[in-house]
Amino acid sequence: MKVLRTGAILILLSVVLVIAGGALGGRGGMQIALVFAVVMNFVSYFFSDKIALKTSGAQPVSREQLPRLYQVMEGLAAKAHIPVPKLYVVPDAAPNAFATGRSPNHASVAVTQGLLQIMNDDELEGVIAHELSHVRNYDILTSSIAATIAGAITYMAQMGQWAMLFGGFGGGNRDDDRGGGGLSALLMIFLAPFAALLLQLFLSRTREYAADETGVRMVGHSQGLISALEKLGAYNKRIPTSAISPSTSSLCIVKPFFGQGTLSALFSTHPPLEDRIAALRQMTVTPLR
């Protein structure tokens, strides 16, 4: 099921990318986008974790630098029966965390400096358990691939906008096999990133609830994660992220604040924190097996 789900997301996002290429550049653009999609799928599978970590400025940390984080991570990884992921810290005052990688054997967990500063031990344990749940459930592969290809789609749309400004789609009399139509290109510039966002939204919303539940079962109680989510919600309303990019935001435990208005909240890749906290309060905690 996990392989089928990942394959379906790869196909859907690749189709969006190819359609966008056809709208922006006709048959030639579609062929280029198809090659680009194949390359991106390969890169996403093997290098999506490195891309997410690099774009966020994450730095590896040793046990000597952060013994508290290592102690929590090692204890929870043992409970989850998975290897201890590589640990990173993102130089960002906004508290957040994310996991990335293609499998439990090739996983990384990154936390921001802001998160380490505001979380007590129980809250940090709740956050780390949530992220390890993504690793254990193989969410990190699907989400990392989706984030990487969605970023490529957004980048292509931005290129289309610049091409439009300089008359790149002015050839309305050319054959559509040679060049993309102006109207279809204009629509695709806005619709392709929106379609990619919807796919990420569907993935992220379902997996966040599952990771919350598995994380609580891993720890044995819900108080730490509930308190952590309440803090994260409060701080991320007023501290814009300075490191995490929009294409990586779907990997985070809560949606980062980019200093934008409320319109972006309508299409958030994360479910409302109030709903997640309410679900945790109603949850009957059973031991993780």
ZIQUI-V847418 format. One record per backbone hydrogen bond with DSSP energy under -1.0 kcal/mol. CO is the residue of the C=O (numbers start at 0). NH is the residue of the N-H. E is the energy in kcal/mol with one decimal. If there is no record, write none. Layout:
CO;NH;E, CO;NH;E
This chain:
0;4;-2.6, 1;5;-2.3, 2;6;-2.5, 3;7;-2.5, 4;8;-2.1, 5;9;-2.4, 6;10;-2.4, 7;11;-2.6, 8;12;-2.6, 9;13;-2.2, 10;14;-2.5, 11;15;-2.1, 12;16;-2.1, 13;17;-2.5, 14;18;-2.8, 15;19;-2.4, 16;20;-2.1, 17;21;-2.3, 18;22;-2.4, 19;23;-2.2, 20;24;-2.4, 21;25;-2.0, 24;28;-1.7, 25;29;-2.3, 26;30;-2.4, 27;31;-2.3, 28;32;-2.5, 29;33;-2.3, 30;34;-2.1, 31;35;-2.5, 32;36;-2.7, 33;37;-2.1, 34;38;-2.4, 35;39;-2.9, 36;40;-2.5, 37;41;-1.9, 38;42;-2.9, 39;43;-3.3, 40;44;-2.1, 41;45;-2.0, 42;46;-3.2, 43;47;-1.3, 46;50;-2.3, 47;51;-2.5, 48;52;-2.3, 49;53;-2.5, 50;54;-2.7, 51;55;-1.1, 52;57;-2.3, 53;56;-1.2, 58;88;-2.5, 61;65;-2.1, 65;69;-1.9, 66;70;-2.4, 67;71;-1.9, 68;72;-2.5, 69;73;-2.7, 70;74;-1.8, 71;75;-2.1, 72;76;-2.4, 73;77;-1.7, 74;78;-1.4, 75;79;-2.2, 76;81;-2.1, 85;108;-2.8, 86;60;-1.8, 87;110;-2.1, 88;58;-2.6, 89;91;-2.3, 89;112;-2.0, 91;113;-2.3, 95;111;-2.3, 96;252;-2.1, 97;109;-3.1, 99;107;-2.8, 102;105;-1.5, 105;101;-1.0, 106;85;-2.2, 107;99;-2.5, 108;87;-2.2, 109;97;-2.4, 110;89;-2.6, 111;115;-1.7, 112;116;-1.6, 113;117;-1.4, 114;118;-1.7, 119;123;-2.7, 120;124;-2.3, 121;125;-1.9, 122;126;-2.2, 123;127;-2.7, 124;128;-2.4, 125;129;-1.8, 126;130;-2.2, 127;131;-2.7, 128;132;-1.6, 129;133;-1.3, 130;134;-1.5, 131;135;-2.9, 132;136;-2.5, 133;138;-1.9, 133;139;-1.1, 134;137;-1.2, 137;141;-1.0, 138;142;-2.8, 139;143;-2.1, 140;144;-2.4, 141;145;-2.5, 142;146;-2.6, 143;147;-2.2, 144;148;-2.5, 145;149;-2.4, 146;150;-1.8, 147;151;-1.6, 148;152;-2.3, 149;153;-2.4, 150;154;-2.2, 151;155;-2.3, 152;156;-2.2, 153;157;-2.2, 154;158;-2.1, 155;159;-2.2, 156;160;-1.9, 157;161;-2.0, 158;162;-2.5, 159;163;-2.2, 160;164;-1.9, 161;165;-1.4, 162;167;-4.6, 163;166;-1.7, 166;169;-1.3, 169;171;-2.0, 170;173;-1.4, 174;177;-1.7, 174;178;-2.0, 180;184;-2.5, 181;185;-2.3, 182;186;-2.5, 183;187;-2.4, 184;188;-2.0, 186;190;-2.9, 187;191;-2.2, 190;194;-2.7, 191;195;-2.3, 192;196;-2.2, 193;197;-2.2, 194;198;-1.8, 195;199;-2.0, 196;200;-2.8, 197;201;-2.4, 198;202;-2.0, 199;203;-3.1, 200;204;-2.3, 201;205;-1.2, 202;206;-2.0, 203;207;-2.1, 204;208;-1.1, 205;209;-1.5, 206;210;-2.5, 207;211;-2.4, 208;212;-2.2, 209;213;-2.6, 210;214;-2.6, 211;215;-2.1, 212;216;-2.0, 213;217;-1.9, 214;218;-2.0, 215;219;-3.2, 221;225;-2.5, 222;226;-2.5, 223;227;-2.2, 224;228;-2.8, 225;229;-2.1, 226;230;-2.1, 227;231;-2.9, 228;232;-2.5, 229;233;-1.9, 230;234;-2.8, 231;235;-2.3, 234;237;-1.3, 234;238;-1.7, 244;247;-1.1, 247;250;-2.0, 248;251;-1.4, 256;240;-2.9, 262;265;-1.3, 264;267;-1.3, 271;275;-1.9, 272;276;-2.9, 273;277;-2.2, 274;278;-2.2, 275;279;-1.9, 276;280;-2.3, 277;281;-1.4
